[in-house]
Amino acid sequence: MKALEGVRILDFTHVQSGPTCTQLLAWFGADVIKVERPGTGDITRGQLMDVPNADSLYFTMLNHNKRSITLDTKNKTGKEVLERLIKTCDVLVENFGPGVLDRMGFPWETIQKLNPRMIVASIKGFGPGPYEDCKVYENVAQCTGGAASTTGFRDGLPLVTGAQIGDSGTGLHLALGIVTALFQRTHSGKGQRVTCAMQDGVLNLCRVKLRDQQRLAHGPLTEYSQFGEGVPFGSATPRAGNDSGGGQPGRILKCKGWEGDPDAYIYFITQAPVWEKICDVIGEPTWKTDPNFATPKARLPRLNQIFERIEQWTMTKTKFEAMDILNEFDIPCGPILSMKELAEDQSLRATGTVVEVDHPKRGKYLSVGNPIKLSDSPADVKRSPLLGEHTEEVLRDVLGYSADEVASIKASGATEPPQKRAAAE
C-alpha cells in the first residue's frame, strides 16, 4: 500500500507550480484527477513541442500518475459534476490567478458547505500586501523573493538560476502543507485552507542570504571574496559569485579540458578539518605551518591566492580524476555535471531518480522520478494522461453515474470542446 493511497485530489492546476505539487502526491499514491478545459487542456500540452501531435515534455514531465478529465465548469451540467467531485474528493489544489475560483462560483465558504472535510490548497504569486493581485511567473518569483539580487557576480547583473525554485520549489512547499493538513484532519475531522505564495517559497530557500543581511550590521562578510579583495560592503547582501554559502570557503575551479568543455569544472571546499590534507594534495606542505595560511582566520584575506593555487592542481586532472583523489582524503568536492551526464548516469536510473517513460504518442522519454524515497511506499512513475483520457472512467467509477447519465453529461456539452458541440448540434 502506498503512503497516500485512498486520498483523492481534485487537481485544478496548470503549467508548473501546481502540477509539481500534485505529481508528488500522485507518486505517493494519491488518486489525482486533473480537470482540464475541453479541447485545449493544460496550456503546457502545446508549449515547447518537439514531437508533432504529441504532448510536450513540459507537460508530460509534470503530470505523471494522474487521471485527466475534461470539464466545462461554465456549463450548467459541468458545474453540477464539479460539485459532485468536490463532495467526493479530499483535497482541491489550484494555482489560478487571484479570485478565479471565486468567480467560478466556488469560494471557500461554498466548498466548505459542500464538503466540510475538504482541504483547499492554493499557490499564489504574493501573499497579502501591495502585490497580492499581481500575476507571477518563475523568474518574477526569483527576483521578488531575493534569489536574483544575491546570484551572479557583484560587478554584473543579478541572475536567475536554472533551478525552478519559484515554480517547482513552491509546489514542493505546498505538498508538505497538504500532507500536514491531511494529518491534522485525522484529529479535527475538518478541512482547511492551505496557501503558499511563490515569493514566500523563494525567500524560504534564500534564508542564508537573509542571515547574511543581518550579519552585515556587525561587520563585513569575511567568507565572501570581496573581503579578501578589500572591497567595501554595501547595505545589502551582495552577489557572491560561486563563493560558498556557508562558513567553509568554496569555489568552482577549472579542470583538465576546460578550454573545450563548458562543464570541465569542480566545486572545491577548503574545509578547515582537512586543510593539511589539501596542502599535501596540491603540493604546498609549508602552508600547514605558515602563519599566513595555517588558520581559517588567516586564510580569509588570502582566499583568491589559495584558490588560484588549488586551481593550478585541478587543471592537471579531469573533474572525475580530481574527485576520486579528493574523496580519498574526505575533501569536500563535486564535479559540475551537465544535463547530458545526468541523463546518462546509470546510478540515477537505478535509484529511480531518472526514469524512462513510454508514451503512446511521443514514444520513450526521460523524466525525473520521485526524489523522496520511502522504504515501504515505492513511487513508480506512470505516463502522463492524454487530454480527457479518463473522463468517462471518473464519471462512472468515482462519481457513480450510470451509463445513461454519462451519455447525458456528454450530450450536454459539459465535457466537449465548443467546436465539437457545434458539429454535433
BAFI-381181 format. One record per residue: residue in one letter; x, y, z of N, C-alpha, C in turn. Coordinates in steps of 0.05 Angstrom, whole numbers, padded with zeros to 5 digits, always signed. Last residue first. Layout:
N
AXYZXYZXYZ
...
This chain:
425
E-00489+00391-00657-00515+00404-00660-00523+00408-00689
A-00439+00373-00669-00459+00353-00661-00487+00365-00664
A-00412+00420-00679-00415+00400-00701-00437+00380-00694
A-00414+00444-00629-00428+00457-00652-00432+00437-00675
R-00382+00410-00600-00410+00413-00592-00426+00424-00616
K-00334+00418-00624-00346+00391-00626-00375+00392-00619
Q-00323+00470-00610-00326+00463-00639-00340+00436-00642
P-00320+00469-00553-00341+00483-00566-00345+00475-00595
P-00305+00402-00527-00297+00429-00535-00319+00442-00552
E-00342+00368-00475-00333+00370-00502-00324+00399-00509
T-00368+00362-00427-00341+00351-00429-00328+00354-00457
A-00417+00386-00432-00401+00392-00408-00372+00383-00410
G-00453+00375-00470-00430+00391-00478-00412+00397-00455
S-00494+00340-00462-00498+00368-00453-00476+00386-00461
A-00474+00291-00476-00492+00305-00495-00497+00334-00487
K-00446+00279-00430-00431+00284-00454-00448+00299-00475
I-00489+00271-00396-00469+00291-00390-00454+00299-00415
S-00514+00227-00421-00528+00252-00419-00509+00276-00413
A-00476+00187-00414-00483+00195-00441-00497+00222-00441
V-00478+00184-00358-00453+00192-00371-00459+00202-00400
E-00530+00165-00353-00523+00192-00342-00498+00202-00355
D-00525+00115-00375-00544+00134-00388-00537+00162-00378
A-00489+00091-00340-00481+00094-00368-00499+00115-00382
S-00490+00130-00278-00497+00107-00295-00488+00112-00324
Y-00440+00155-00234-00460+00160-00255-00465+00134-00270
G-00401+00154-00194-00424+00136-00193-00446+00141-00212
L-00353+00179-00189-00377+00194-00182-00403+00178-00183
V-00317+00137-00202-00312+00155-00179-00338+00168-00170
D-00337+00110-00247-00326+00095-00224-00323+00112-00199
R-00361+00150-00283-00374+00124-00276-00364+00113-00250
L-00327+00194-00285-00356+00198-00282-00369+00172-00272
V-00278+00167-00293-00282+00181-00268-00312+00186-00264
E-00287+00145-00345-00279+00128-00322-00285+00141-00296
E-00296+00189-00377-00318+00170-00372-00312+00153-00348
T-00243+00214-00371-00268+00228-00365-00291+00208-00359
H-00191+00200-00382-00205+00185-00360-00232+00198-00354
E-00171+00232-00422-00169+00203-00425-00187+00188-00405
G-00167+00287-00428-00194+00275-00424-00194+00245-00425
L-00107+00281-00460-00128+00300-00453-00155+00286-00451
L-00069+00228-00430-00078+00243-00454-00101+00261-00445
P-00028+00231-00371-00052+00224-00385-00056+00240-00411
S+00041+00209-00365+00020+00229-00362-00004+00222-00379
R+00061+00143-00342+00060+00165-00361+00038+00185-00355
K+00086+00131-00275+00068+00124-00298+00066+00148-00316
V+00134+00110-00232+00126+00132-00249+00111+00122-00273
D+00128+00087-00165+00132+00081-00193+00121+00105-00210
A+00152+00090-00106+00139+00110-00124+00145+00104-00153
P+00139+00049-00050+00153+00054-00075+00138+00073-00093
S+00138+00051+00012+00119+00063-00007+00134+00069-00033
D+00175+00036+00050+00151+00020+00047+00130+00032+00028
S+00216+00074+00045+00223+00045+00044+00198+00028+00040
L+00214+00129+00002+00203+00116+00025+00207+00086+00024
K+00250+00182-00025+00247+00153-00024+00236+00144+00003
I+00242+00235-00066+00238+00227-00038+00233+00197-00038
P+00242+00246-00119+00268+00249-00105+00266+00240-00076
N+00213+00207-00169+00208+00219-00142+00235+00222-00128
G+00245+00224-00231+00228+00208-00214+00225+00221-00187
V+00248+00261-00291+00256+00258-00263+00236+00239-00250
S+00251+00227-00354+00239+00246-00336+00252+00242-00308
L+00257+00212-00424+00268+00212-00396+00253+00233-00380
Y+00215+00172-00467+00229+00197-00460+00238+00195-00431
K+00187+00137-00522+00202+00137-00497+00215+00164-00492
G+00128+00165-00554+00148+00144-00551+00162+00147-00524
R+00088+00200-00562+00115+00211-00566+00136+00189-00563
K+00041+00170-00555+00044+00187-00578+00072+00197-00583
P+00045+00137-00510+00033+00126-00534+00036+00144-00559
H+00107+00134-00476+00083+00150-00481+00071+00141-00508
D+00147+00110-00425+00137+00104-00452+00110+00118-00456
V+00203+00134-00391+00174+00130-00392+00166+00127-00421
E+00257+00125-00348+00248+00125-00376+00219+00118-00377
V+00282+00168-00296+00266+00145-00305+00261+00148-00335
V+00323+00184-00242+00318+00189-00271+00304+00164-00281
T+00315+00160-00194+00316+00189-00195+00313+00200-00223
G+00317+00106-00190+00292+00118-00198+00292+00148-00197
T+00365+00083-00180+00350+00092-00157+00323+00104-00164
A+00383+00072-00232+00379+00050-00213+00363+00058-00189
R+00391+00123-00254+00370+00105-00265+00363+00083-00245
L+00434+00139-00224+00409+00153-00221+00385+00138-00233
S+00471+00104-00244+00464+00102-00215+00438+00117-00210
Q+00478+00119-00297+00464+00094-00291+00456+00091-00262
D+00471+00178-00328+00482+00167-00304+00466+00142-00296
E+00452+00207-00371+00465+00181-00377+00475+00167-00352
A+00432+00253-00349+00413+00236-00363+00425+00208-00368
L+00479+00275-00329+00459+00265-00310+00439+00246-00324
E+00504+00289-00377+00517+00270-00359+00497+00258-00339
K+00467+00326-00396+00473+00302-00412+00486+00281-00394
M+00469+00366-00359+00445+00351-00361+00449+00326-00377
S+00534+00361-00326+00516+00372-00346+00490+00355-00346
L+00563+00373-00264+00551+00353-00281+00531+00366-00300
I+00620+00390-00235+00598+00403-00248+00587+00384-00269
P+00639+00348-00179+00642+00356-00207+00617+00371-00217
G+00656+00368-00114+00635+00356-00131+00639+00366-00160
C+00681+00360-00047+00683+00370-00074+00660+00357-00090
P+00716+00357+00014+00690+00362+00001+00693+00373-00027
I+00761+00307+00027+00760+00335+00020+00734+00340+00004
D+00773+00255+00042+00749+00268+00053+00748+00298+00049
F+00813+00232+00014+00821+00247+00038+00798+00262+00051
E+00788+00209-00028+00805+00192-00012+00812+00205+00015
N+00766+00253-00054+00748+00237-00037+00764+00218-00019
L+00808+00271-00085+00800+00287-00062+00782+00271-00043
I+00811+00231-00125+00834+00236-00107+00825+00250-00082
D+00760+00234-00149+00770+00209-00138+00792+00213-00118
M+00760+00288-00167+00741+00279-00146+00750+00253-00133
A+00800+00286-00206+00803+00303-00182+00785+00294-00160
E+00776+00252-00242+00801+00245-00230+00806+00260-00204
F+00732+00284-00256+00727+00258-00243+00753+00247-00230
K+00754+00328-00281+00738+00332-00257+00733+00306-00242
T+00824+00313-00295+00796+00315-00303+00779+00318-00278
K+00880+00353-00276+00863+00329-00272+00836+00334-00285
T+00905+00401-00276+00921+00378-00286+00905+00352-00285
M+00871+00436-00253+00874+00437-00282+00891+00415-00294
T+00879+00428-00199+00855+00416-00211+00857+00417-00242
W+00928+00459-00191+00927+00430-00188+00903+00417-00202
Q+00911+00510-00201+00934+00500-00216+00935+00470-00214
E+00872+00514-00162+00863+00510-00190+00887+00502-00208
I+00902+00523-00117+00887+00497-00119+00879+00492-00148
R+00919+00575-00129+00938+00553-00127+00925+00526-00129
E+00870+00602-00129+00886+00602-00153+00907+00580-00153
F+00856+00594-00076+00841+00580-00096+00855+00581-00124
I+00894+00627-00050+00892+00599-00044+00878+00584-00066
Q+00884+00678-00071+00911+00666-00075+00909+00635-00071
N+00832+00685-00052+00837+00685-00080+00864+00672-00087
L+00840+00683+00004+00825+00662-00009+00830+00662-00039
R+00863+00715+00041+00880+00704+00020+00866+00683+00004
P+00833+00730+00084+00840+00751+00065+00856+00741+00041
L+00827+00676+00107+00804+00691+00095+00813+00714+00077
R+00870+00653+00133+00866+00647+00104+00845+00665+00091
A+00867+00667+00186+00890+00677+00170+00885+00673+00140
K+00822+00638+00200+00821+00667+00201+00843+00679+00184
P+00840+00584+00195+00819+00594+00179+00818+00625+00178
T+00913+00579+00196+00887+00581+00210+00866+00591+00191
A+00958+00578+00161+00953+00556+00180+00926+00556+00193
F+00973+00621+00129+00955+00601+00118+00945+00580+00138
N+01009+00653+00155+00990+00666+00136+00969+00647+00125
P+01041+00619+00184+01021+00634+00198+01001+00649+00180
D+01053+00554+00160+01057+00583+00153+01035+00599+00167
T+01040+00502+00165+01051+00516+00189+01055+00545+00184
K+01018+00488+00117+01006+00476+00141+01016+00491+00166
W+01047+00507+00076+01024+00523+00084+01012+00512+00110
T+01084+00470+00063+01093+00491+00082+01069+00508+00091
P+01061+00437+00024+01062+00427+00052+01070+00449+00072
E+01034+00440-00029+01042+00463-00013+01043+00455+00017
G+01010+00402-00064+01039+00407-00064+01048+00432-00050
I+00958+00388-00061+00965+00408-00081+00994+00414-00082
V+00959+00350-00019+00949+00342-00046+00959+00362-00067
D+00977+00380+00026+00993+00358+00015+00985+00351-00013
C+00935+00416+00032+00962+00426+00027+00980+00404+00016
I+00893+00381+00044+00892+00397+00020+00920+00407+00012
K+00910+00363+00093+00909+00344+00071+00908+00359+00044
E+00904+00409+00123+00931+00398+00120+00931+00378+00097
W+00847+00416+00121+00865+00436+00108+00893+00424+00104
V+00805+00389+00142+00822+00375+00122+00842+00393+00109
P+00779+00424+00176+00790+00399+00187+00808+00384+00168
A+00762+00468+00140+00784+00471+00160+00795+00444+00170
Q+00752+00460+00071+00742+00455+00098+00765+00454+00118
T+00748+00487+00019+00771+00486+00036+00763+00483+00065
I+00717+00456-00035+00713+00469-00009+00737+00465+00008
F+00702+00460-00102+00723+00453-00083+00718+00469-00058
Y+00672+00436-00159+00669+00453-00136+00686+00443-00114
I+00701+00435-00224+00695+00421-00199+00690+00442-00178
Y+00693+00429-00296+00698+00444-00271+00691+00427-00247
A+00676+00426-00352+00700+00414-00341+00709+00430-00317
D+00634+00445-00382+00628+00434-00356+00652+00420-00343
P+00650+00461-00432+00639+00482-00414+00633+00471-00386
D+00709+00443-00460+00686+00431-00447+00675+00451-00427
G+00755+00466-00479+00736+00457-00498+00710+00445-00487
E+00782+00483-00433+00782+00501-00457+00761+00492-00477
W+00781+00443-00395+00761+00465-00392+00760+00483-00417
G+00817+00402-00391+00798+00402-00414+00778+00425-00414
K+00821+00397-00322+00833+00390-00348+00812+00389-00369
C+00781+00449-00290+00794+00423-00291+00806+00418-00319
K+00771+00508-00251+00776+00494-00277+00789+00467-00273
L+00726+00512-00195+00752+00514-00207+00754+00498-00233
I+00684+00546-00152+00685+00529-00176+00711+00534-00190
R+00696+00547-00080+00696+00559-00107+00693+00538-00128
G+00688+00561-00010+00687+00543-00033+00686+00559-00059
P+00696+00563+00061+00700+00576+00035+00701+00555+00012
Q+00647+00550+00106+00671+00537+00094+00675+00549+00066
G+00599+00571+00122+00624+00581+00135+00649+00569+00124
G+00562+00578+00060+00565+00571+00088+00592+00582+00099
G+00560+00586+00007+00540+00600+00023+00543+00594+00052
S+00621+00598-00028+00604+00580-00013+00584+00597+00003
D+00623+00635-00090+00631+00631-00062+00611+00612-00048
N+00611+00648-00141+00610+00619-00134+00621+00614-00106
G+00582+00710-00130+00593+00692-00149+00589+00663-00141
A+00553+00741-00094+00579+00729-00085+00591+00709-00104
R+00520+00802-00086+00524+00778-00102+00552+00767-00097
P+00509+00824-00017+00517+00826-00045+00517+00800-00060
T+00459+00849+00025+00475+00824+00019+00483+00825-00011
A+00467+00920+00032+00451+00896+00027+00469+00873+00021
S+00500+00963+00038+00480+00959+00059+00464+00934+00055
G+00566+00940+00018+00545+00960+00019+00525+00954+00041
F+00635+00931+00034+00608+00921+00032+00588+00944+00033
P+00696+00946-00002+00676+00951+00020+00649+00938+00013
V+00746+00901-00019+00724+00917-00029+00703+00921-00008
G+00790+00869-00008+00789+00896+00004+00767+00914-00007
E+00791+00818-00023+00800+00837-00043+00799+00866-00033
G+00769+00791+00019+00797+00787+00014+00809+00807-00006
F+00717+00809+00011+00731+00815+00036+00761+00813+00032
Q+00700+00788-00036+00706+00816-00036+00720+00825-00010
S+00688+00734-00025+00713+00741-00040+00720+00770-00036
Y+00664+00720+00040+00659+00729+00013+00685+00738+00000
E+00675+00711+00092+00679+00688+00074+00673+00696+00045
T+00664+00758+00120+00692+00751+00115+00696+00728+00096
L+00626+00810+00112+00622+00781+00109+00649+00769+00101
P+00639+00862+00162+00639+00850+00135+00635+00820+00135
G+00591+00876+00216+00617+00875+00203+00616+00862+00176
H+00540+00876+00235+00562+00871+00255+00590+00869+00242
A+00505+00879+00194+00504+00900+00215+00527+00898+00235
L+00512+00833+00166+00525+00857+00156+00525+00880+00177
R+00479+00796+00188+00507+00795+00197+00522+00821+00188
Q+00432+00805+00160+00434+00813+00188+00462+00813+00198
Q+00447+00784+00111+00437+00811+00112+00439+00822+00141
D+00457+00731+00123+00479+00748+00117+00471+00778+00118
R+00403+00713+00129+00423+00711+00151+00445+00730+00147
L+00387+00719+00078+00374+00737+00098+00391+00736+00123
K+00417+00679+00057+00423+00706+00048+00410+00726+00067
V+00394+00635+00079+00422+00641+00086+00430+00669+00078
R+00343+00634+00055+00345+00642+00083+00374+00648+00091
C+00321+00622+00007+00343+00642+00008+00350+00650+00036
L+00277+00592+00013+00301+00578+00002+00325+00597+00003
N+00243+00631+00031+00249+00610+00049+00275+00595+00040
L+00238+00661-00016+00252+00673+00007+00260+00651+00027
V+00207+00625-00046+00234+00632-00055+00250+00643-00031
G+00159+00624-00016+00174+00600-00020+00203+00605-00028
D+00143+00678-00020+00149+00666+00006+00166+00641+00003
Q+00132+00682-00074+00152+00699-00062+00161+00688-00036
M+00090+00645-00079+00116+00639-00092+00138+00657-00080
A+00052+00625-00022+00059+00646-00041+00087+00640-00053
C+00006+00578-00005+00035+00583-00007+00040+00603-00029
T-00045+00555+00038-00036+00574+00018-00006+00577+00018
V-00100+00517+00054-00070+00517+00054-00061+00535+00031
R-00158+00513+00094-00144+00525+00071-00114+00524+00075
Q-00186+00451+00116-00177+00478+00120-00164+00488+00094
G-00233+00403+00145-00214+00412+00125-00205+00440+00132
K-00238+00363+00205-00245+00386+00188-00224+00392+00167
G-00223+00326+00241-00245+00319+00224-00253+00341+00205
S-00180+00330+00276-00201+00350+00277-00226+00342+00262
H-00148+00285+00265-00154+00292+00293-00179+00310+00294
T-00143+00283+00211-00148+00257+00225-00155+00262+00254
R-00128+00334+00198-00156+00326+00195-00163+00300+00208
Q-00074+00333+00204-00089+00347+00224-00119+00339+00223
F-00061+00305+00157-00055+00293+00183-00072+00307+00205
L-00076+00343+00119-00089+00317+00119-00085+00303+00146
A-00040+00383+00131-00069+00388+00135-00085+00362+00136
T+00007+00358+00114+00004+00366+00142-00026+00370+00149
V-00003+00352+00060+00000+00328+00076-00003+00334+00106
I-00004+00407+00047-00027+00390+00043-00026+00365+00060
G+00048+00425+00059+00025+00437+00072+00000+00419+00070
L+00077+00394+00022+00081+00389+00051+00057+00401+00067
A+00059+00418-00024+00054+00389-00020+00057+00383+00010
L+00079+00470-00020+00050+00465-00018+00044+00436-00012
H+00134+00460-00029+00125+00472-00003+00095+00466+00001
L+00131+00443-00082+00141+00424-00061+00132+00434-00033
G+00114+00490-00107+00098+00466-00108+00105+00446-00086
T+00158+00523-00098+00134+00529-00084+00115+00505-00084
G+00195+00496-00132+00201+00500-00104+00176+00505-00088
S+00171+00501-00183+00173+00475-00170+00179+00477-00140
D+00173+00562-00184+00150+00544-00190+00152+00518-00175
G+00222+00579-00159+00197+00594-00157+00173+00576-00161
I+00263+00546-00173+00257+00549-00144+00231+00564-00140
Q+00285+00512-00217+00259+00526-00216+00249+00528-00187
A+00351+00526-00235+00333+00511-00218+00307+00526-00214
G+00377+00567-00261+00364+00547-00277+00346+00529-00261
T+00368+00632-00230+00380+00606-00232+00364+00587-00249
V+00380+00699-00251+00362+00678-00242+00376+00652-00245
L+00423+00753-00229+00418+00730-00246+00396+00712-00234
P+00443+00822-00235+00430+00800-00220+00423+00777-00239
L+00503+00836-00274+00474+00837-00270+00465+00816-00249
G+00566+00848-00240+00549+00842-00263+00520+00844-00255
D+00599+00852-00198+00603+00872-00218+00585+00867-00243
R+00587+00807-00167+00579+00833-00157+00582+00855-00177
F+00556+00753-00203+00580+00766-00192+00574+00796-00187
G+00499+00713-00181+00516+00726-00201+00541+00738-00187
T+00449+00729-00133+00461+00709-00151+00475+00724-00174
T+00420+00764-00103+00444+00752-00090+00457+00731-00107
S+00377+00779-00133+00395+00800-00123+00421+00789-00110
A+00350+00730-00141+00366+00743-00163+00385+00764-00153
A+00326+00717-00091+00346+00700-00103+00363+00715-00124
G+00285+00748-00070+00312+00753-00061+00334+00736-00074
G+00234+00746-00091+00240+00730-00067+00268+00732-00057
T+00233+00773-00138+00219+00785-00115+00224+00770-00089
C+00262+00738-00172+00271+00766-00168+00258+00778-00143
Q+00234+00690-00170+00262+00691-00162+00272+00719-00156
A+00185+00708-00190+00187+00698-00162+00215+00699-00152
V+00199+00719-00242+00189+00741-00225+00191+00733-00196
N+00212+00669-00260+00234+00688-00257+00225+00713-00240
E+00158+00643-00258+00183+00633-00245+00203+00655-00239
Y+00107+00694-00249+00119+00671-00263+00146+00664-00249
V+00047+00723-00226+00075+00717-00221+00084+00692-00237
K+00003+00779-00223+00009+00752-00234+00039+00748-00232
C-00022+00812-00165-00004+00811-00188+00000+00782-00197
D-00049+00820-00118-00065+00815-00142-00048+00813-00167
E-00010+00830-00079-00025+00805-00078-00042+00799-00103
Y+00023+00873-00070+00026+00859-00096+00008+00834-00098
P+00016+00894-00019+00012+00912-00043+00012+00897-00069
G-00016+00838+00015+00001+00861+00014-00002+00876-00012
P-00015+00768+00023-00029+00793+00027-00009+00817+00028
G+00034+00739-00022+00015+00738+00000+00001+00765+00002
F+00040+00725-00093+00047+00740-00069+00026+00735-00047
G+00022+00683-00126+00047+00696-00130+00058+00710-00106
K-00004+00622-00097-00007+00649-00107+00021+00661-00111
I-00034+00560-00093-00009+00574-00097-00015+00601-00109
S-00076+00527-00046-00073+00546-00067-00044+00557-00068
A-00122+00477-00026-00094+00486-00027-00089+00504-00051
V-00170+00458+00016-00167+00474-00008-00139+00486-00008
I-00197+00399+00039-00174+00417+00042-00171+00432+00015
M-00261+00379+00063-00243+00385+00041-00221+00405+00049
R-00298+00370+00101-00272+00357+00105-00252+00364+00083
P-00345+00394+00085-00331+00406+00107-00303+00394+00112
N-00369+00405+00025-00352+00384+00037-00335+00396+00060
L-00404+00447+00017-00407+00422+00001-00392+00399+00014
K-00385+00485+00052-00412+00475+00056-00416+00449+00041
Q-00334+00493+00031-00336+00483+00058-00364+00472+00064
I-00347+00516-00018-00334+00490-00017-00337+00477+00010
T-00368+00565+00000-00385+00546-00015-00373+00518-00014
E-00323+00588+00025-00347+00583+00041-00366+00563+00027
W-00286+00593-00017-00280+00575+00005-00306+00568+00021
P-00323+00597-00079-00306+00608-00058-00303+00588-00035
F-00342+00582-00134-00334+00563-00113-00314+00576-00094
G-00353+00610-00179-00375+00604-00162-00368+00585-00139
M-00312+00629-00208-00324+00604-00218-00349+00597-00201
R-00296+00670-00176-00312+00677-00199-00324+00652-00212
D-00265+00641-00139-00289+00655-00130-00307+00661-00154
L-00223+00625-00172-00240+00604-00160-00266+00617-00150
V-00200+00675-00184-00212+00659-00205-00231+00638-00194
G-00172+00707-00147-00201+00710-00149-00214+00691-00169
P-00109+00708-00180-00125+00716-00157-00155+00719-00163
G-00103+00649-00223-00097+00677-00216-00115+00685-00193
F-00094+00582-00197-00107+00602-00214-00096+00630-00206
N-00077+00534-00176-00058+00556-00178-00068+00577-00199
E-00105+00486-00130-00107+00505-00153-00084+00525-00152
V-00133+00427-00106-00109+00443-00109-00112+00461-00133
L-00173+00398-00058-00174+00413-00083-00149+00430-00084
V-00180+00335-00027-00164+00360-00030-00170+00372-00057
D-00217+00294-00028-00206+00302-00002-00192+00330-00004
C-00280+00286-00065-00250+00288-00062-00242+00298-00034
T-00336+00290-00065-00323+00264-00065-00293+00265-00058
K-00352+00342-00068-00363+00326-00047-00348+00299-00043
I-00326+00356-00115-00318+00369-00090-00328+00353-00067
L-00355+00326-00153-00326+00320-00148-00317+00332-00122
R-00404+00352-00150-00402+00324-00141-00373+00315-00136
E-00389+00401-00171-00399+00399-00144-00397+00371-00133
L-00377+00383-00223-00356+00394-00206-00365+00393-00177
V-00427+00370-00242-00407+00349-00240-00385+00358-00221
E-00450+00421-00243-00461+00400-00225-00441+00377-00221
K-00419+00444-00282-00418+00455-00255-00429+00435-00235
G-00436+00415-00326-00408+00414-00318-00405+00423-00289
T-00488+00433-00330-00483+00405-00323-00455+00401-00313
K-00477+00487-00344-00493+00480-00321-00488+00452-00312
N-00411+00508-00360-00435+00494-00368-00450+00485-00343
K-00366+00525-00336-00386+00546-00341-00413+00533-00351
T-00333+00482-00334-00346+00489-00309-00365+00513-00312
D-00324+00431-00374-00331+00459-00377-00346+00468-00352
L-00275+00383-00370-00299+00393-00358-00302+00423-00362
T-00239+00323-00377-00246+00349-00389-00273+00357-00378
I-00191+00290-00336-00219+00292-00346-00222+00320-00358
S-00138+00247-00325-00147+00272-00337-00176+00270-00345
R-00098+00223-00271-00120+00218-00290-00130+00245-00300
K-00027+00214-00262-00052+00228-00258-00073+00217-00277
N+00026+00198-00268+00010+00184-00249-00017+00197-00244
H+00056+00262-00288+00056+00232-00285+00035+00223-00265
N+00063+00315-00301+00036+00305-00297+00035+00274-00297
L+00110+00336-00317+00098+00348-00293+00071+00335-00286
M+00127+00315-00364+00145+00312-00341+00134+00323-00315
T+00087+00330-00401+00089+00302-00392+00106+00298-00367
F+00094+00386-00408+00070+00375-00396+00075+00347-00384
Y+00145+00388-00430+00138+00407-00408+00114+00396-00393
L+00143+00355-00473+00157+00345-00449+00150+00363-00425
S+00076+00360-00502+00104+00368-00498+00116+00355-00474
D+00038+00310-00535+00041+00328-00513+00071+00335-00509
A+00040+00309-00607+00044+00296-00581+00047+00316-00559
N+00042+00331-00658+00018+00318-00649+00021+00302-00623
P+00113+00325-00664+00087+00334-00675+00064+00317-00664
V+00156+00339-00612+00146+00317-00628+00118+00325-00638
D+00165+00385-00585+00187+00375-00600+00179+00351-00618
M+00136+00445-00559+00132+00418-00571+00156+00410-00588
L+00129+00489-00525+00156+00477-00529+00154+00449-00540
Q+00061+00474-00508+00084+00492-00507+00111+00477-00510
G+00016+00442-00505+00025+00452-00532+00049+00470-00531
R+00011+00431-00452+00010+00408-00471+00021+00417-00498
T+00009+00478-00424+00035+00467-00429+00035+00442-00447
I-00045+00488-00414-00031+00503-00436-00004+00491-00443
D-00088+00435-00405-00066+00450-00393-00050+00462-00416
G-00141+00437-00455-00127+00426-00432-00106+00445-00421
T-00171+00439-00504-00144+00451-00502-00128+00439-00478
G-00219+00408-00503-00206+00416-00528-00178+00426-00526
P-00240+00429-00439-00245+00413-00463-00232+00425-00488
R-00193+00440-00389-00212+00452-00407-00215+00435-00431
E-00187+00390-00336-00176+00407-00358-00199+00418-00376
V-00169+00364-00276-00191+00376-00290-00180+00395-00311
K-00141+00306-00254-00134+00332-00266-00157+00341-00283
I-00140+00272-00198-00158+00276-00221-00154+00304-00231
V-00100+00228-00165-00102+00255-00174-00118+00257-00199
D-00098+00190-00112-00112+00189-00138-00116+00218-00146
A-00033+00180-00083-00058+00194-00084-00071+00191-00111
G+00019+00158-00084-00005+00140-00085-00032+00154-00085
F+00063+00188-00090+00060+00175-00064+00034+00159-00062
W+00054+00209-00140+00076+00190-00137+00073+00174-00110
A+00014+00246-00126+00007+00222-00142+00029+00201-00140
L+00044+00284-00099+00024+00270-00084+00015+00244-00099
L+00075+00301-00143+00089+00289-00119+00068+00273-00103
Q+00035+00323-00175+00050+00300-00184+00064+00286-00161
T+00019+00367-00145+00001+00344-00147+00015+00319-00158
C+00066+00400-00148+00055+00391-00122+00038+00366-00126
T+00072+00407-00203+00094+00396-00187+00083+00384-00161
P+00023+00433-00216+00028+00406-00224+00051+00392-00210
G+00034+00485-00191+00014+00467-00181+00018+00438-00190
S+00079+00502-00224+00080+00502-00194+00060+00483-00183
Q+00068+00496-00282+00089+00482-00267+00086+00481-00237
V+00008+00491-00316+00036+00499-00320+00054+00484-00301
H-00044+00481-00266-00034+00483-00294-00005+00493-00293
T-00095+00450-00225-00070+00465-00230-00062+00463-00259
F-00137+00425-00201-00144+00447-00219-00118+00463-00225
D-00150+00363-00180-00127+00379-00189-00136+00400-00210
L-00169+00333-00125-00182+00347-00147-00162+00368-00157
I-00148+00272-00099-00141+00300-00104-00156+00311-00128
R-00158+00226-00048-00166+00235-00075-00162+00265-00078
V-00127+00173-00014-00131+00203-00015-00137+00211-00044
G-00116+00121-00023-00142+00128-00011-00148+00157-00010
E-00047+00126-00011-00069+00111-00023-00095+00116-00008
L-00002+00150+00007-00026+00167+00004-00049+00152-00010
A+00036+00106+00009+00031+00124+00032+00005+00140+00031
K+00011+00044-00017+00027+00068-00019+00018+00088+00003
M+00017-00024+00000+00000+00000+00000+00018+00025+00000
